[in-house]
Amino acid sequence: MKIGFIGAGDIAKAVGTQLAKAGHEVVVSNSRGPDSLAAIAAPLGLTARTVEEAAEHEVVFLSVPWSKVPSALRAAGDLTDRILVDTTNPLEAPTFEKADLGDLTSSEVVAGLAPNAQVIKAFNHMTPESYGEGPGLAGGRKLLFHSSDHPDAHVVVAALIESLGYVPINLGTLAGGGALHEFPGGPLPARTFLEIAPTP
């Protein structure tokens, strides 16, 4: 599958590297342009492109600091029918205070900024280090949660998660499920959940 990342931070590098190792074609981008990423991307099996080029892929990951979400989506251009994987959380350094979202989840805000995309919340609830360590831990497989209002997005992202060796868990809609694995606030993030195979 061809996958683009808007953003090239720790989550993008950790998840993007695993996707590339699993055989997917992965492009990363940032606001400074591909030349700023070439030396970082190539050793990880990734390709550096512009934000607009990354957004042309069938699956697009949004992996930027929360305050950069509006400008990143403007730079991405038309995302009609793209599956937009929202890995963001509504806080950032130095205060790490949750942004005021009113009654919305952060992914509902993202969906409002990209109304023609199929937004799905995923790859947001573990640390970059946990993603970087891979799907296995203590004899089990890590669970990855996903929430979306679009059934097709659930199917595609669940398949991506399985291709990496994780266990996909569909939590339902952006409003319902998204609230469960949004950080901060939800009960599921910053923890590692495992599927343990039963002992024969």
Beta strands, then each sheet from edge to edge (+ up, - down):
strand 1: 2-6
strand 2: 25-29
strand 3: 47-48
strand 4: 59-62
strand 5: 83-86
strand 6: 118-122
strand 7: 136-137
strand 8: 140-148
strand 9: 167-170
strand 10: 194-196
sheet 1: 3+ 2+ 1+ 4+ 5+ 6+ 8- 7+
sheet 2: 3+ 2+ 1+ 4+ 5+ 6+ 8- 9-
sheet 3: 3+ 2+ 1+ 4+ 5+ 6+ 8- 10+
end
